Amino acid sequence: MNDEEELYYYHPLENIEDVDIFYDAVERKKLTKAISEERPYTYWTIELYDQTNGIRGGGGLGVLAADTRRIAEQMEVPFTLLTIFYPSEYTQFMKDGEIVDEKHKVDYHDFGFRLIDTVNIRCNDCLCPLEVIEKKFKHTRILAVTEPNIGELYADMSGSDHRLYQEVALGFGGYAALKLAGLKPAIIQLNEVATFFAALARLDELVSNGMDFYEAVVYTRKHTLYTNHTLVQAAEAEFSIEQFERYVMPNLKSLAVKKWLRNSFEHGKIKLSTVTIEIAELRSGVSKFHARVANYHDLAGNKVKFKAITNGIDLSTWTLPSILEFYQNSGEFSPDLVLSEDFRQKLEFLTSDDIRDFKIEGREVLNGILKDYPDQYGNILQFQPDDFIFDFKRRFVDYKRPDLPFRDVERLKAILKKRDAHYILTGRVHLGDTRMYGLLKYLLKTIDNDAFLKSHVHYLPNYDEKLAYGLSCGSNVAINLPIVGLEACGTSWMKDVANLNLLISTHDGGVADGSINAYLNVSGSDEAAEVEALYQRIEEAISIWDNDFDLEDSVRRQLTTFLPVISGTRMLSDYIDYLFSK
Ligand SMILES: *Cc1c(COP(=O)(O)O)cnc(C)c1O
């Protein structure tokens, strides 16, 4: 990027009243005194994956949101997460060889939320009351809007009226909820464009309170960060002007804002990313690779630049407690999880004996968790300390290629057989994704047809956070095979690296923040070559685990490269630096 572009795309905040105090505090890494509780960092997300607080998301976007709040809590950043509380959700299980999705109710009272009051939004000629509920922590809080008919997460098709209703409910309802809670946003971070209406609500408030429209746009732009997780703008769903007239316009007070919005339609259609780009000057992508290749244009047709801020995970949530303690005691991380400057030297304290001991402990944790996750036959799996386990755990979607390891079933079988190794496959199919239901059914049939596979390849339905944690702690090798260019970041692999598993992966998403020598890389000029590389890596992983020197060397190499990448504390510090740097 040349200097001129840098200036254009990277405008630091300037007119936030207490930015100086805030910035000083950022330097000291403790923000308590700087931004008041009434003026928090606000983080907007249509999806939150935080089961201890009663909210089950769909995948990585929601896990990231939950981790970001937990990290803010640890760093004492006043932080408010705004989302929807969905009163029902789906669990997935197997019945007579078929995947079944079952809906059940969730009650926010069971998870420590308190009703503050109701707010109204206007949709489709009706006044829709939304309950505003809150759960407070010491430095952070979750504010959510909900009502009995708001539906499930990602109910209906993207681009549908129902989705627009949910997004409007979060944006306008959430903005009203903030005021109800007595809060003003210091920063609005939009976790993907489904949250665009929060920034729009702010713009509308400024203009309807008398600010000049142009000034209000500048002000909103400088305080709004759009975090993009998608690669291709063309793939984004569109809404029609007619839908906006029914769901969006009735919630706007300012004629100037309505006029601006109507003018942003092209051929009667709108993509939320185009208008988000107009009112968010700060824009980030979620890994170095993703920020470079995300292909977005503004309304004038100019290519949009994204600042790379790679996702991280909350290590205290995802790491086996004794491994976390090891990192803190031997000095890779400080007690409050800031990476030390000489962490690379400190990693020399990690021996193959340590790694094997941690895995034995992790395996007990896994066995405990597996009691609640029967396999495809309804059986409970339990593993011995010397069993060898590969896992593939991620949403069952096309681009993640859960079927790649099964391209040559005989080959896979031979490799597993040699070491008597197990392969655990887990991941939920998106509701209504008939292609992937079909593919999963085919894989299960392949497994069922072979006695060895039947006893060594296991599918666990109802993948969730707990199972993700258990497998990261208790398996030996994790497999991650997105088509290169399609994974924005991915965070499952980070849990595996933190828990000392070997990582077999394509060079994509956040993995590509590191070098291809840092882990067991799968690459090839076409898919057949990738499959060949994959089998070689699977064999290699087994031999590495059989040799103390190789194990120590490989695990240390992974950590040397990836500890700075996976650290959630690093991620939130990067966001704060980007938002408040001078
Ligand atoms: C960590 C986690 C994810 C993240 O998935 P990626 O595809 O790696 O981004 C998704 N779902 C669950 C349940 C998780 O625990």
The ligand as a MOL file (V3000), in Angstrom:
LIG
                    3D

  0  0  0     0  0            999 V3000
M  V30 BEGIN CTAB
M  V30 COUNTS 15 15 0 0 0
M  V30 BEGIN ATOM
M  V30 1 C -14.3060 -23.3690 17.2540 0
M  V30 2 C -15.6120 -23.7430 16.7040 0
M  V30 3 C -15.9530 -23.3710 15.4040 0
M  V30 4 C -15.0190 -22.6080 14.5060 0
M  V30 5 O -15.0250 -23.2100 13.2890 0
M  V30 6 P -14.1020 -22.8240 12.0710 0
M  V30 7 O -14.7840 -23.4460 10.9650 0
M  V30 8 O -12.7520 -23.3580 12.3150 0
M  V30 9 O -14.1130 -21.3300 12.0120 0
M  V30 10 C -17.2010 -23.7490 14.9160 0
M  V30 11 N -18.0660 -24.4490 15.6630 0
M  V30 12 C -17.7670 -24.8110 16.9120 0
M  V30 13 C -18.7580 -25.5780 17.6990 0
M  V30 14 C -16.5340 -24.4770 17.4810 0
M  V30 15 O -16.2510 -24.8350 18.7350 0
M  V30 END ATOM
M  V30 BEGIN BOND
M  V30 1 1 1 2
M  V30 2 1 2 3
M  V30 3 2 2 14
M  V30 4 1 3 4
M  V30 5 2 3 10
M  V30 6 1 4 5
M  V30 7 1 5 6
M  V30 8 2 6 7
M  V30 9 1 6 8
M  V30 10 1 6 9
M  V30 11 1 10 11
M  V30 12 2 11 12
M  V30 13 1 12 13
M  V30 14 1 12 14
M  V30 15 1 14 15
M  V30 END BOND
M  V30 END CTAB
M  END
